[in-house]
């Protein structure tokens, strides 16, 4: 069940509110974990390598292409 479907069902009264809150919290936690991982990767790229800034630019451009 997608978060969108959960929210629509919750608005219709089909999904209990606590279940919706739990689903939203899991989504937010997943986003925060992904952001923290990205931040660590960026810090590692900046700190190391012969051309760290070029690596950072390449990583950003690659991410935008995906």
CHARMM-style PDB file with segment names, atoms N, HN, CA, C and O in Angstrom:
ATOM      1  N   UNK     1       0.853  -1.185   0.000  1.00  0.00      PROA
ATOM      2  CA  UNK     1       0.000   0.000   0.000  1.00  0.00      PROA
ATOM      3  C   UNK     1       0.894   1.242   0.000  1.00  0.00      PROA
ATOM      4  O   UNK     1       1.758   1.391   0.864  1.00  0.00      PROA
ATOM      5  N   UNK     2       0.683   2.122  -0.965  1.00  0.00      PROA
ATOM      6  HN  UNK     2      -0.019   2.001  -1.666  1.00  0.00      PROA
ATOM      7  CA  UNK     2       1.490   3.335  -1.076  1.00  0.00      PROA
ATOM      8  C   UNK     2       1.053   4.362  -0.032  1.00  0.00      PROA
ATOM      9  O   UNK     2      -0.081   4.327   0.445  1.00  0.00      PROA
ATOM     10  N   UNK     3       1.966   5.281   0.321  1.00  0.00      PROA
ATOM     11  HN  UNK     3       2.887   5.310  -0.066  1.00  0.00      PROA
ATOM     12  CA  UNK     3       1.581   6.328   1.279  1.00  0.00      PROA
ATOM     13  C   UNK     3       0.384   7.145   0.784  1.00  0.00      PROA
ATOM     14  O   UNK     3      -0.470   7.553   1.571  1.00  0.00      PROA
ATOM     15  N   UNK     4       0.335   7.378  -0.542  1.00  0.00      PROA
ATOM     16  HN  UNK     4       1.029   7.046  -1.181  1.00  0.00      PROA
ATOM     17  CA  UNK     4      -0.790   8.149  -1.083  1.00  0.00      PROA
ATOM     18  C   UNK     4      -2.108   7.412  -0.847  1.00  0.00      PROA
ATOM     19  O   UNK     4      -3.088   8.016  -0.411  1.00  0.00      PROA
ATOM     20  N   UNK     5      -2.134   6.099  -1.135  1.00  0.00      PROA
ATOM     21  HN  UNK     5      -1.337   5.608  -1.489  1.00  0.00      PROA
ATOM     22  CA  UNK     5      -3.344   5.301  -0.957  1.00  0.00      PROA
ATOM     23  C   UNK     5      -3.738   5.269   0.527  1.00  0.00      PROA
ATOM     24  O   UNK     5      -4.917   5.362   0.869  1.00  0.00      PROA
ATOM     25  N   UNK     6      -2.732   5.137   1.399  1.00  0.00      PROA
ATOM     26  HN  UNK     6      -1.774   5.061   1.121  1.00  0.00      PROA
ATOM     27  CA  UNK     6      -3.006   5.140   2.840  1.00  0.00      PROA
ATOM     28  C   UNK     6      -3.689   6.435   3.260  1.00  0.00      PROA
ATOM     29  O   UNK     6      -4.659   6.417   4.019  1.00  0.00      PROA
ATOM     30  N   UNK     7      -3.173   7.567   2.758  1.00  0.00      PROA
ATOM     31  HN  UNK     7      -2.386   7.581   2.142  1.00  0.00      PROA
ATOM     32  CA  UNK     7      -3.743   8.860   3.147  1.00  0.00      PROA
ATOM     33  C   UNK     7      -5.165   9.018   2.616  1.00  0.00      PROA
ATOM     34  O   UNK     7      -6.046   9.513   3.319  1.00  0.00      PROA
ATOM     35  N   UNK     8      -5.382   8.593   1.368  1.00  0.00      PROA
ATOM     36  HN  UNK     8      -4.666   8.191   0.798  1.00  0.00      PROA
ATOM     37  CA  UNK     8      -6.735   8.672   0.801  1.00  0.00      PROA
ATOM     38  C   UNK     8      -7.693   7.809   1.615  1.00  0.00      PROA
ATOM     39  O   UNK     8      -8.795   8.241   1.951  1.00  0.00      PROA
ATOM     40  N   UNK     9      -7.261   6.571   1.933  1.00  0.00      PROA
ATOM     41  HN  UNK     9      -6.365   6.219   1.660  1.00  0.00      PROA
ATOM     42  CA  UNK     9      -8.107   5.680   2.727  1.00  0.00      PROA
ATOM     43  C   UNK     9      -8.365   6.264   4.121  1.00  0.00      PROA
ATOM     44  O   UNK     9      -9.459   6.127   4.669  1.00  0.00      PROA
ATOM     45  N   UNK    10      -7.340   6.919   4.688  1.00  0.00      PROA
ATOM     46  HN  UNK    10      -6.451   7.030   4.243  1.00  0.00      PROA
ATOM     47  CA  UNK    10      -7.508   7.516   6.011  1.00  0.00      PROA
ATOM     48  C   UNK    10      -8.538   8.644   5.956  1.00  0.00      PROA
ATOM     49  O   UNK    10      -9.358   8.800   6.860  1.00  0.00      PROA
ATOM     50  N   UNK    11      -8.478   9.427   4.878  1.00  0.00      PROA
ATOM     51  HN  UNK    11      -7.812   9.301   4.143  1.00  0.00      PROA
ATOM     52  CA  UNK    11      -9.461  10.509   4.728  1.00  0.00      PROA
ATOM     53  C   UNK    11     -10.870   9.954   4.584  1.00  0.00      PROA
ATOM     54  O   UNK    11     -11.834  10.562   5.050  1.00  0.00      PROA
ATOM     55  N   UNK    12     -10.985   8.809   3.944  1.00  0.00      PROA
ATOM     56  HN  UNK    12     -10.202   8.315   3.566  1.00  0.00      PROA
ATOM     57  CA  UNK    12     -12.295   8.170   3.781  1.00  0.00      PROA
ATOM     58  C   UNK    12     -12.732   7.445   5.050  1.00  0.00      PROA
ATOM     59  O   UNK    12     -13.881   7.018   5.159  1.00  0.00      PROA
ATOM     60  N   UNK    13     -11.812   7.306   6.012  1.00  0.00      PROA
ATOM     61  HN  UNK    13     -10.878   7.653   5.923  1.00  0.00      PROA
ATOM     62  CA  UNK    13     -12.140   6.634   7.261  1.00  0.00      PROA
ATOM     63  C   UNK    13     -11.919   5.132   7.208  1.00  0.00      PROA
ATOM     64  O   UNK    13     -12.360   4.404   8.098  1.00  0.00      PROA
ATOM     65  N   UNK    14     -11.232   4.662   6.161  1.00  0.00      PROA
ATOM     66  HN  UNK    14     -10.873   5.253   5.439  1.00  0.00      PROA
ATOM     67  CA  UNK    14     -11.009   3.222   6.019  1.00  0.00      PROA
ATOM     68  C   UNK    14      -9.821   2.761   6.867  1.00  0.00      PROA
ATOM     69  O   UNK    14      -9.878   1.711   7.507  1.00  0.00      PROA
ATOM     70  N   UNK    15      -8.743   3.556   6.865  1.00  0.00      PROA
ATOM     71  HN  UNK    15      -8.697   4.409   6.345  1.00  0.00      PROA
ATOM     72  CA  UNK    15      -7.531   3.194   7.600  1.00  0.00      PROA
ATOM     73  C   UNK    15      -7.545   3.912   8.946  1.00  0.00      PROA
ATOM     74  O   UNK    15      -7.763   5.122   8.999  1.00  0.00      PROA
ATOM     75  N   UNK    16      -7.316   3.185  10.020  1.00  0.00      PROA
ATOM     76  HN  UNK    16      -7.139   2.202   9.977  1.00  0.00      PROA
ATOM     77  CA  UNK    16      -7.284   3.839  11.337  1.00  0.00      PROA
ATOM     78  C   UNK    16      -6.148   4.858  11.429  1.00  0.00      PROA
ATOM     79  O   UNK    16      -5.072   4.647  10.870  1.00  0.00      PROA
ATOM     80  N   UNK    17      -6.385   5.936  12.119  1.00  0.00      PROA
ATOM     81  HN  UNK    17      -7.259   6.108  12.573  1.00  0.00      PROA
ATOM     82  CA  UNK    17      -5.410   7.025  12.257  1.00  0.00      PROA
ATOM     83  C   UNK    17      -4.039   6.557  12.762  1.00  0.00      PROA
ATOM     84  O   UNK    17      -3.028   6.976  12.199  1.00  0.00      PROA
ATOM     85  N   UNK    18      -3.956   5.698  13.808  1.00  0.00      PROA
ATOM     86  HN  UNK    18      -4.777   5.358  14.265  1.00  0.00      PROA
ATOM     87  CA  UNK    18      -2.625   5.264  14.282  1.00  0.00      PROA
ATOM     88  C   UNK    18      -1.807   4.563  13.189  1.00  0.00      PROA
ATOM     89  O   UNK    18      -0.586   4.709  13.128  1.00  0.00      PROA
ATOM     90  N   UNK    19      -2.486   3.807  12.338  1.00  0.00      PROA
ATOM     91  HN  UNK    19      -3.477   3.688  12.387  1.00  0.00      PROA
ATOM     92  CA  UNK    19      -1.778   3.133  11.251  1.00  0.00      PROA
ATOM     93  C   UNK    19      -1.214   4.162  10.276  1.00  0.00      PROA
ATOM     94  O   UNK    19      -0.095   4.009   9.787  1.00  0.00      PROA
ATOM     95  N   UNK    20      -1.975   5.196   9.998  1.00  0.00      PROA
ATOM     96  HN  UNK    20      -2.884   5.321  10.395  1.00  0.00      PROA
ATOM     97  CA  UNK    20      -1.518   6.264   9.105  1.00  0.00      PROA
ATOM     98  C   UNK    20      -0.321   6.984   9.720  1.00  0.00      PROA
ATOM     99  O   UNK    20       0.667   7.247   9.034  1.00  0.00      PROA
ATOM    100  N   UNK    21      -0.409   7.303  11.005  1.00  0.00      PROA
ATOM    101  HN  UNK    21      -1.212   7.090  11.562  1.00  0.00      PROA
ATOM    102  CA  UNK    21       0.711   7.982  11.688  1.00  0.00      PROA
ATOM    103  C   UNK    21       1.974   7.150  11.616  1.00  0.00      PROA
ATOM    104  O   UNK    21       3.055   7.684  11.366  1.00  0.00      PROA
ATOM    105  N   UNK    22       1.852   5.839  11.833  1.00  0.00      PROA
ATOM    106  HN  UNK    22       0.974   5.405  12.036  1.00  0.00      PROA
ATOM    107  CA  UNK    22       3.004   4.947  11.789  1.00  0.00      PROA
ATOM    108  C   UNK    22       3.610   4.930  10.374  1.00  0.00      PROA
ATOM    109  O   UNK    22       4.832   4.962  10.225  1.00  0.00      PROA
ATOM    110  N   UNK    23       2.771   4.880   9.351  1.00  0.00      PROA
ATOM    111  HN  UNK    23       1.778   4.854   9.472  1.00  0.00      PROA
ATOM    112  CA  UNK    23       3.246   4.856   7.963  1.00  0.00      PROA
ATOM    113  C   UNK    23       3.975   6.156   7.621  1.00  0.00      PROA
ATOM    114  O   UNK    23       5.016   6.133   6.964  1.00  0.00      PROA
ATOM    115  N   UNK    24       3.432   7.275   8.062  1.00  0.00      PROA
ATOM    116  HN  UNK    24       2.586   7.293   8.595  1.00  0.00      PROA
ATOM    117  CA  UNK    24       4.070   8.565   7.793  1.00  0.00      PROA
ATOM    118  C   UNK    24       5.407   8.644   8.516  1.00  0.00      PROA
ATOM    119  O   UNK    24       6.389   9.118   7.943  1.00  0.00      PROA
ATOM    120  N   UNK    25       5.462   8.188   9.765  1.00  0.00      PROA
ATOM    121  HN  UNK    25       4.665   7.804  10.230  1.00  0.00      PROA
ATOM    122  CA  UNK    25       6.715   8.209  10.525  1.00  0.00      PROA
ATOM    123  C   UNK    25       7.774   7.346   9.851  1.00  0.00      PROA
ATOM    124  O   UNK    25       8.934   7.751   9.768  1.00  0.00      PROA
ATOM    125  N   UNK    26       7.397   6.166   9.370  1.00  0.00      PROA
ATOM    126  HN  UNK    26       6.455   5.837   9.438  1.00  0.00      PROA
ATOM    127  CA  UNK    26       8.344   5.289   8.675  1.00  0.00      PROA
ATOM    128  C   UNK    26       8.871   5.986   7.425  1.00  0.00      PROA
ATOM    129  O   UNK    26      10.067   5.915   7.139  1.00  0.00      PROA
ATOM    130  N   UNK    27       8.002   6.656   6.680  1.00  0.00      PROA
ATOM    131  HN  UNK    27       7.031   6.714   6.912  1.00  0.00      PROA
ATOM    132  CA  UNK    27       8.419   7.378   5.473  1.00  0.00      PROA
ATOM    133  C   UNK    27       9.402   8.492   5.823  1.00  0.00      PROA
ATOM    134  O   UNK    27      10.432   8.643   5.166  1.00  0.00      PROA
ATOM    135  N   UNK    28       9.089   9.265   6.848  1.00  0.00      PROA
ATOM    136  HN  UNK    28       8.252   9.143   7.381  1.00  0.00      PROA
ATOM    137  CA  UNK    28       9.953  10.365   7.269  1.00  0.00      PROA
ATOM    138  C   UNK    28      11.302   9.819   7.740  1.00  0.00      PROA
ATOM    139  O   UNK    28      12.345  10.376   7.397  1.00  0.00      PROA
ATOM    140  N   UNK    29      11.293   8.738   8.520  1.00  0.00      PROA
ATOM    141  HN  UNK    29      10.446   8.285   8.799  1.00  0.00      PROA
ATOM    142  CA  UNK    29      12.538   8.143   8.994  1.00  0.00      PROA
ATOM    143  C   UNK    29      13.382   7.642   7.824  1.00  0.00      PROA
ATOM    144  O   UNK    29      14.604   7.793   7.835  1.00  0.00      PROA
ATOM    145  N   UNK    30      12.749   7.052   6.822  1.00  0.00      PROA
ATOM    146  HN  UNK    30      11.757   6.929   6.813  1.00  0.00      PROA
ATOM    147  CA  UNK    30      13.481   6.555   5.648  1.00  0.00      PROA
ATOM    148  C   UNK    30      14.121   7.714   4.887  1.00  0.00      PROA
ATOM    149  O   UNK    30      15.260   7.612   4.431  1.00  0.00      PROA
ATOM    150  N   UNK    31      13.383   8.815   4.754  1.00  0.00      PROA
ATOM    151  HN  UNK    31      12.458   8.898   5.125  1.00  0.00      PROA
ATOM    152  CA  UNK    31      13.930   9.993   4.064  1.00  0.00      PROA
ATOM    153  C   UNK    31      15.117  10.551   4.848  1.00  0.00      PROA
ATOM    154  O   UNK    31      16.147  10.881   4.259  1.00  0.00      PROA
ATOM    155  N   UNK    32      14.982  10.657   6.161  1.00  0.00      PROA
ATOM    156  HN  UNK    32      14.145  10.390   6.639  1.00  0.00      PROA
ATOM    157  CA  UNK    32      16.086  11.188   6.981  1.00  0.00      PROA
ATOM    158  C   UNK    32      17.312  10.290   6.903  1.00  0.00      PROA
ATOM    159  O   UNK    32      18.436  10.786   6.827  1.00  0.00      PROA
ATOM    160  N   UNK    33      17.112   8.978   6.920  1.00  0.00      PROA
ATOM    161  HN  UNK    33      16.199   8.575   6.981  1.00  0.00      PROA
ATOM    162  CA  UNK    33      18.243   8.043   6.826  1.00  0.00      PROA
ATOM    163  C   UNK    33      18.952   8.203   5.488  1.00  0.00      PROA
ATOM    164  O   UNK    33      20.181   8.203   5.429  1.00  0.00      PROA
ATOM    165  N   UNK    34      18.182   8.338   4.420  1.00  0.00      PROA
ATOM    166  HN  UNK    34      17.183   8.338   4.468  1.00  0.00      PROA
ATOM    167  CA  UNK    34      18.769   8.511   3.090  1.00  0.00      PROA
ATOM    168  C   UNK    34      19.549   9.827   3.025  1.00  0.00      PROA
ATOM    169  O   UNK    34      20.631   9.879   2.439  1.00  0.00      PROA
ATOM    170  N   UNK    35      19.005  10.882   3.622  1.00  0.00      PROA
ATOM    171  HN  UNK    35      18.127  10.839   4.098  1.00  0.00      PROA
ATOM    172  CA  UNK    35      19.693  12.172   3.620  1.00  0.00      PROA
ATOM    173  C   UNK    35      20.997  12.090   4.408  1.00  0.00      PROA
ATOM    174  O   UNK    35      22.009  12.648   3.985  1.00  0.00      PROA
ATOM    175  N   UNK    36      20.984  11.401   5.546  1.00  0.00      PROA
ATOM    176  HN  UNK    36      20.162  10.948   5.890  1.00  0.00      PROA
ATOM    177  CA  UNK    36      22.189  11.246   6.361  1.00  0.00      PROA
ATOM    178  C   UNK    36      23.254  10.470   5.592  1.00  0.00      PROA
ATOM    179  O   UNK    36      24.436  10.812   5.641  1.00  0.00      PROA
ATOM    180  N   UNK    37      22.832   9.426   4.882  1.00  0.00      PROA
ATOM    181  HN  UNK    37      21.872   9.148   4.842  1.00  0.00      PROA
ATOM    182  CA  UNK    37      23.766   8.631   4.089  1.00  0.00      PROA
ATOM    183  C   UNK    37      24.376   9.489   2.976  1.00  0.00      PROA
ATOM    184  O   UNK    37      25.583   9.433   2.741  1.00  0.00      PROA
ATOM    185  N   UNK    38      23.557  10.271   2.303  1.00  0.00      PROA
ATOM    186  HN  UNK    38      22.577  10.317   2.494  1.00  0.00      PROA
ATOM    187  CA  UNK    38      24.050  11.161   1.247  1.00  0.00      PROA
ATOM    188  C   UNK    38      25.044  12.160   1.825  1.00  0.00      PROA
ATOM    189  O   UNK    38      26.087  12.426   1.228  1.00  0.00      PROA
ATOM    190  N   UNK    39      24.713  12.714   2.994  1.00  0.00      PROA
ATOM    191  HN  UNK    39      23.865  12.498   3.479  1.00  0.00      PROA
ATOM    192  CA  UNK    39      25.586  13.695   3.641  1.00  0.00      PROA
ATOM    193  C   UNK    39      26.949  13.072   3.938  1.00  0.00      PROA
ATOM    194  O   UNK    39      27.983  13.698   3.704  1.00  0.00      PROA
ATOM    195  N   UNK    40      26.953  11.847   4.452  1.00  0.00      PROA
ATOM    196  HN  UNK    40      26.113  11.339   4.642  1.00  0.00      PROA
ATOM    197  CA  UNK    40      28.209  11.162   4.758  1.00  0.00      PROA
ATOM    198  C   UNK    40      29.021  10.906   3.486  1.00  0.00      PROA
ATOM    199  O   UNK    40      30.244  11.049   3.491  1.00  0.00      PROA
ATOM    200  N   UNK    41      28.347  10.529   2.404  1.00  0.00      PROA
ATOM    201  HN  UNK    41      27.354  10.413   2.400  1.00  0.00      PROA
ATOM    202  CA  UNK    41      29.035  10.299   1.133  1.00  0.00      PROA
ATOM    203  C   UNK    41      29.656  11.589   0.628  1.00  0.00      PROA
ATOM    204  O   UNK    41      30.792  11.589   0.153  1.00  0.00      PROA
ATOM    205  N   UNK    42      28.916  12.692   0.727  1.00  0.00      PROA
ATOM    206  HN  UNK    42      27.993  12.692   1.113  1.00  0.00      PROA
ATOM    207  CA  UNK    42      29.425  13.986   0.259  1.00  0.00      PROA
ATOM    208  C   UNK    42      30.628  14.416   1.091  1.00  0.00      PROA
ATOM    209  O   UNK    42      31.621  14.892   0.541  1.00  0.00      PROA
ATOM    210  N   UNK    43      30.549  14.253   2.412  1.00  0.00      PROA
ATOM    211  HN  UNK    43      29.743  13.866   2.858  1.00  0.00      PROA
ATOM    212  CA  UNK    43      31.670  14.601   3.292  1.00  0.00      PROA
ATOM    213  C   UNK    43      32.897  13.767   2.932  1.00  0.00      PROA
ATOM    214  O   UNK    43      34.009  14.292   2.877  1.00  0.00      PROA
ATOM    215  N   UNK    44      32.702  12.471   2.686  1.00  0.00      PROA
ATOM    216  HN  UNK    44      31.798  12.044   2.731  1.00  0.00      PROA
ATOM    217  CA  UNK    44      33.818  11.594   2.326  1.00  0.00      PROA
ATOM    218  C   UNK    44      34.446  12.029   1.007  1.00  0.00      PROA
ATOM    219  O   UNK    44      35.668  12.008   0.865  1.00  0.00      PROA
ATOM    220  N   UNK    45      33.619  12.422   0.045  1.00  0.00      PROA
ATOM    221  HN  UNK    45      32.626  12.439   0.161  1.00  0.00      PROA
ATOM    222  CA  UNK    45      34.136  12.869  -1.249  1.00  0.00      PROA
ATOM    223  C   UNK    45      34.931  14.166  -1.090  1.00  0.00      PROA
ATOM    224  O   UNK    45      35.994  14.327  -1.689  1.00  0.00      PROA
ATOM    225  N   UNK    46      34.409  15.087  -0.278  1.00  0.00      PROA
ATOM    226  HN  UNK    46      33.546  14.957   0.209  1.00  0.00      PROA
ATOM    227  CA  UNK    46      35.081  16.374  -0.087  1.00  0.00      PROA
ATOM    228  C   UNK    46      36.422  16.185   0.617  1.00  0.00      PROA
ATOM    229  O   UNK    46      37.412  16.816   0.246  1.00  0.00      PROA
ATOM    230  N   UNK    47      36.459  15.319   1.630  1.00  0.00      PROA
ATOM    231  HN  UNK    47      35.655  14.806   1.931  1.00  0.00      PROA
ATOM    232  CA  UNK    47      37.679  15.133   2.421  1.00  0.00      PROA
ATOM    233  C   UNK    47      38.772  14.369   1.685  1.00  0.00      PROA
ATOM    234  O   UNK    47      39.956  14.624   1.906  1.00  0.00      PROA
ATOM    235  N   UNK    48      38.394  13.436   0.812  1.00  0.00      PROA
ATOM    236  HN  UNK    48      37.432  13.229   0.633  1.00  0.00      PROA
ATOM    237  CA  UNK    48      39.415  12.587   0.196  1.00  0.00      PROA
ATOM    238  C   UNK    48      39.514  12.768  -1.300  1.00  0.00      PROA
ATOM    239  O   UNK    48      38.713  13.470  -1.917  1.00  0.00      PROA
ATOM    240  N   UNK    49      40.512  12.120  -1.869  1.00  0.00      PROA
ATOM    241  HN  UNK    49      41.162  11.550  -1.367  1.00  0.00      PROA
ATOM    242  CA  UNK    49      40.672  12.120  -3.325  1.00  0.00      PROA
ATOM    243  C   UNK    49      41.551  13.241  -3.820  1.00  0.00      PROA
ATOM    244  O   UNK    49      41.732  14.257  -3.149  1.00  0.00      PROA
ATOM    245  N   UNK    50      42.097  13.039  -5.012  1.00  0.00      PROA
ATOM    246  HN  UNK    50      41.950  12.213  -5.557  1.00  0.00      PROA
ATOM    247  CA  UNK    50      42.958  14.049  -5.628  1.00  0.00      PROA
ATOM    248  C   UNK    50      42.149  15.241  -6.126  1.00  0.00      PROA
ATOM    249  O   UNK    50      42.583  16.390  -6.039  1.00  0.00      PROA
ATOM    250  N   UNK    51      40.947  14.935  -6.656  1.00  0.00      PROA
ATOM    251  HN  UNK    51      40.595  14.002  -6.727  1.00  0.00      PROA
ATOM    252  CA  UNK    51      40.080  15.996  -7.172  1.00  0.00      PROA
ATOM    253  C   UNK    51      38.712  15.872  -6.517  1.00  0.00      PROA
ATOM    254  O   UNK    51      37.732  15.534  -7.181  1.00  0.00      PROA
ATOM    255  N   UNK    52      38.639  16.144  -5.213  1.00  0.00      PROA
ATOM    256  HN  UNK    52      39.435  16.419  -4.673  1.00  0.00      PROA
ATOM    257  CA  UNK    52      37.372  15.912  -4.494  1.00  0.00      PROA
ATOM    258  C   UNK    52      36.204  16.722  -5.034  1.00  0.00      PROA
ATOM    259  O   UNK    52      35.086  16.210  -5.086  1.00  0.00      PROA
ATOM    260  N   UNK    53      36.427  17.977  -5.438  1.00  0.00      PROA
ATOM    261  HN  UNK    53      37.335  18.393  -5.395  1.00  0.00      PROA
ATOM    262  CA  UNK    53      35.315  18.799  -5.906  1.00  0.00      PROA
ATOM    263  C   UNK    53      34.768  18.277  -7.224  1.00  0.00      PROA
ATOM    264  O   UNK    53      33.558  18.299  -7.453  1.00  0.00      PROA
ATOM    265  N   UNK    54      35.668  17.802  -8.100  1.00  0.00      PROA
ATOM    266  HN  UNK    54      36.651  17.784  -7.914  1.00  0.00      PROA
ATOM    267  CA  UNK    54      35.203  17.244  -9.364  1.00  0.00      PROA
ATOM    268  C   UNK    54      34.381  15.982  -9.113  1.00  0.00      PROA
ATOM    269  O   UNK    54      33.372  15.749  -9.779  1.00  0.00      PROA
ATOM    270  N   UNK    55      34.817  15.165  -8.145  1.00  0.00      PROA
ATOM    271  HN  UNK    55      35.637  15.354  -7.604  1.00  0.00      PROA
ATOM    272  CA  UNK    55      34.061  13.961  -7.788  1.00  0.00      PROA
ATOM    273  C   UNK    55      32.680  14.337  -7.254  1.00  0.00      PROA
ATOM    274  O   UNK    55      31.689  13.677  -7.568  1.00  0.00      PROA
ATOM    275  N   UNK    56      32.616  15.390  -6.453  1.00  0.00      PROA
ATOM    276  HN  UNK    56      33.421  15.926  -6.198  1.00  0.00      PROA
ATOM    277  CA  UNK    56      31.340  15.839  -5.895  1.00  0.00      PROA
ATOM    278  C   UNK    56      30.410  16.290  -7.019  1.00  0.00      PROA
ATOM    279  O   UNK    56      29.236  15.921  -7.044  1.00  0.00      PROA
ATOM    280  N   UNK    57      30.935  17.087  -7.947  1.00  0.00      PROA
ATOM    281  HN  UNK    57      31.889  17.388  -7.926  1.00  0.00      PROA
ATOM    282  CA  UNK    57      30.124  17.559  -9.074  1.00  0.00      PROA
ATOM    283  C   UNK    57      29.637  16.367  -9.900  1.00  0.00      PROA
ATOM    284  O   UNK    57      28.470  16.315 -10.290  1.00  0.00      PROA
ATOM    285  N   UNK    58      30.532  15.409 -10.166  1.00  0.00      PROA
ATOM    286  HN  UNK    58      31.480  15.451  -9.849  1.00  0.00      PROA
ATOM    287  CA  UNK    58      30.148  14.218 -10.930  1.00  0.00      PROA
ATOM    288  C   UNK    58      29.053  13.435 -10.209  1.00  0.00      PROA
ATOM    289  O   UNK    58      28.110  12.960 -10.842  1.00  0.00      PROA
ATOM    290  N   UNK    59      29.174  13.301  -8.889  1.00  0.00      PROA
ATOM    291  HN  UNK    59      29.939  13.687  -8.374  1.00  0.00      PROA
ATOM    292  CA  UNK    59      28.177  12.560  -8.101  1.00  0.00      PROA
ATOM    293  C   UNK    59      26.822  13.261  -8.155  1.00  0.00      PROA
ATOM    294  O   UNK    59      25.786  12.607  -8.274  1.00  0.00      PROA
ATOM    295  N   UNK    60      26.829  14.581  -8.070  1.00  0.00      PROA
ATOM    296  HN  UNK    60      27.671  15.112  -7.974  1.00  0.00      PROA
ATOM    297  CA  UNK    60      25.574  15.340  -8.121  1.00  0.00      PROA
ATOM    298  C   UNK    60      24.934  15.207  -9.496  1.00  0.00      PROA
ATOM    299  O   UNK    60      23.728  14.981  -9.605  1.00  0.00      PROA
ATOM    300  N   UNK    61      25.739  15.346 -10.543  1.00  0.00      PROA
ATOM    301  HN  UNK    61      26.718  15.530 -10.454  1.00  0.00      PROA
ATOM    302  CA  UNK    61      25.203  15.237 -11.899  1.00  0.00      PROA
ATOM    303  C   UNK    61      24.659  13.836 -12.153  1.00  0.00      PROA
ATOM    304  O   UNK    61      23.621  13.678 -12.795  1.00  0.00      PROA
ATOM    305  N   UNK    62      25.357  12.821 -11.652  1.00  0.00      PROA
ATOM    306  HN  UNK    62      26.201  12.950 -11.130  1.00  0.00      PROA
ATOM    307  CA  UNK    62      24.899  11.445 -11.827  1.00  0.00      PROA
ATOM    308  C   UNK    62      23.555  11.250 -11.130  1.00  0.00      PROA
ATOM    309  O   UNK    62      22.655  10.611 -11.675  1.00  0.00      PROA
ATOM    310  N   UNK    63      23.420  11.807  -9.916  1.00  0.00      PROA
ATOM    311  HN  UNK    63      24.151  12.327  -9.473  1.00  0.00      PROA
ATOM    312  CA  UNK    63      22.178  11.674  -9.162  1.00  0.00      PROA
ATOM    313  C   UNK    63      21.029  12.365  -9.883  1.00  0.00      PROA
ATOM    314  O   UNK    63      19.904  11.864  -9.878  1.00  0.00      PROA
ATOM    315  N   UNK    64      21.301  13.511 -10.505  1.00  0.00      PROA
ATOM    316  HN  UNK    64      22.214  13.918 -10.509  1.00  0.00      PROA
ATOM    317  CA  UNK    64      20.246  14.228 -11.225  1.00  0.00      PROA
ATOM    318  C   UNK    64      19.783  13.446 -12.446  1.00  0.00      PROA
ATOM    319  O   UNK    64      18.619  13.529 -12.837  1.00  0.00      PROA
ATOM    320  N   UNK    65      20.700  12.680 -13.053  1.00  0.00      PROA
ATOM    321  HN  UNK    65      21.646  12.612 -12.735  1.00  0.00      PROA
ATOM    322  CA  UNK    65      20.350  11.886 -14.233  1.00  0.00      PROA
ATOM    323  C   UNK    65      19.454  10.713 -13.890  1.00  0.00      PROA
ATOM    324  O   UNK    65      18.695  10.244 -14.738  1.00  0.00      PROA
ATOM    325  N   UNK    66      19.532  10.228 -12.646  1.00  0.00      PROA
ATOM    326  HN  UNK    66      20.149  10.609 -11.957  1.00  0.00      PROA
ATOM    327  CA  UNK    66      18.782   9.025 -12.259  1.00  0.00      PROA
ATOM    328  C   UNK    66      17.305   9.292 -12.096  1.00  0.00      PROA
ATOM    329  OT1 UNK    66      16.544   8.379 -11.774  1.00  0.00      PROA
TER     330      UNK     66
END
